[in-house]
Amino acid sequence: MCGKRFGAKCYLTYHLLFHIKPFACDVCGKRFACKWELTRHLRIHTGEKPYKCFVCEKVFAHIGSRNRHCKKIHNKK
């Protein structure tokens, strides 16, 4: 595929997932290498926002977005 070489078979197997992308979104067909990437992507379609700001209770689809918000807006971790 890409010609990259690995010292151990397990690293090659993991790398191949990024070429094969076995997890597909049933809504739009976008494909992902890891199941957690698909789970995170599905929130675009469902509107799920499971991460809430501890201070103002604003909600976010991704934990990183919540953490950036808290740091920028409330100056907290």
Protein Blocks (a to p, Z undefined) as FASTA:
>chain_A
ZZpacfbfklmmmmmmmmnopaccfklopacfbfklmmmmmmmmnopafbccfklopacf
bfklmmmmmmmmnopZZ
